[in-house]
Amino acid sequence: MAKNAHPQHSSRLGPAQVGPERIHAVPPEKSAYRRWFATLNPSLQLVLLQLWMPTFMAVMFVLCYVGAFQSTAPREVPIGIVGQSSAVETYQGIADQAAPGAWSFVDVPDEASAQEQVRSGEIAAAYDVGDNSLIVASAHQAQAANLIPAYLSPLLNPDQPPQREDVAPLPMGDVGMSPMYLMLAWCISGYLAAMFIGLMGGPLRRTTRLLVILAVSFVLSFITCFLVSPVLGAIEGHFWQLWGLGWMWALAVGVAVNGLSYFCGRFIAAPAMTIFIFLSIPASGAAFPEWFMPEPFRWLNNVVVGSGITEMLKRLIYDVGPGYSRGWIMLACYAAVGLLLTLVGKRYWEWQRVRRMLRGKTTMMQDAQRASGQQHEKDREEILDDFGLRATTQGIIVQQGPARPPRETPPSGSPGDAGVSTDTTSMWALGGPLEQELARPDEGAVGRSDEETLGRSGEDRADEEIGRSAGTPPAGEVAPSGGKESGRPGGS
């Protein structure tokens, strides 16, 4: 049969239709690039294969942060006009002439309604024509409370700027950014735990993966809330409510990322960071008002976790925002999608794994990891050999002959500093306790040979015979305590 002429397995045939000799396909020949890449140092291969992540992060930071915040401007910002419905069209005409598409004026029946709508975020601000005052809520959106008066004053009353009335001021020393950073900490707690599970815990059972995410989110949400509230004092009170809210959100984010990891493999960091960091921050409305953000970030405010978390936090801390219902619905949706992906993803991951096995395919990462393991074993043997040591089949490190000069200067205070010639089983080479453990006779070794006491394998004894014939003392031989000498040249 010609080379590589093994029958190929068809993916359309089930196991019952294929003979045992046709199950496994001949591994396909690797491309020239992969053959060249395999000649590199295995550690360098692993480094190069992970460079996609800093590249991805640099590109996404520029696209999502610089791209979003460099083009901020008012876009259909809802502004209430109190008590004068006829004035709505007048002000709308003035605004459209000055800045088309920037402002959207709506009628508000009275001042109390205006204040409530501003506090809830239904409208960005409200103008009371009779009092010539502009109602804002800095606790709900601090940037909007500062920007909107500057934009609207020339349009509403150019002769006498409206008086700014803040119905929900921030506490002294609070700039309103704590909810955003706490939201970011909760998202990171959830998605990083699930991301590492996806990278290194693929074969784990679904229950095990979910329990790990549950425990990690529980602990990390406690740590973040403890630091934010009692330690730093950034948020006064509400510790237990914060912890419960943080745990639920970190858990929901972790479950969602866990479901995605079955389909994304080692590249799970890309969708996880895109959804919960790069898109969530600019679209959340926490860093900048969503009314000022360009598309698609303004629309994404309706679906990203950042908006759901920060609005719940603002309601808890400052008693502003739309309330909790929107956040709980969003949390439940993310958790439900994650559980659904977890349910079907496990089977999909197993099917993909078997499919690759049957086709004889490997990834560049698998080849690099395998080569790295082999290289590490080789490096370990060479390092031990440089110090006149070797590892037995039982994993015990023993002396195999005169030590070569060490490649590095011994640390200060080591036996080598005193100018005394020492062997490589000294305190410096093996740390002392290991040397003593090797030299300590086995208390239950009565009646056994010295080779049995040291637990040497046949391979070790063969090495000693070769060394004896060459006139080299046996490696690491120790005379049993209380017994007669073996009659062979003793090493120590």
Buried (B, 14 or more C-beta within 10 A) or exposed (E): EEEEEBEEBEEEEEEEEBEEEBEEBBEEEBEEEEEEBBEBEBBEBBEEBEEEBEEBBEEBBEEBBEBBBEEBEBBEBBBBBBBBEEBBEEBBEBBBEEBEEBBBBBBBEEBEBBBBBBBBBBBBBBBBBEBEBBBBBBBBBBBBBEBBBEBBBEBBBEEEBBEBBBBBBBEEEBEBEBBBEBBBBBBBBBBBBBBBBBBEBBEBEBEEBBEBBBEBBBBBBBBBBBEBBEEEEBBEEBBEBBBEBBBBBBBBBBBBBBBBBBBBBBBBBBBBBBBBBBBBBBBBBBBBBBBBBBEEBBEBBEBBBBBBBBBBBBBBBBEBBBEBEBBBEBBEBBBBBBBEBBEEBBEEBEEEEEEEEBBEEBEBBEBBBEBBEEBEEEEEEEEBEBBBBBEBEEEBBBBBBEBEEBEEEBEEEBBBEEEEEBBBBBBBBBEEEBBEEBEEBBEEBEEEEBBEBBEBEEEBEEBBEEBEEEEBBBBBBBBBEEBEEBEEEEBE
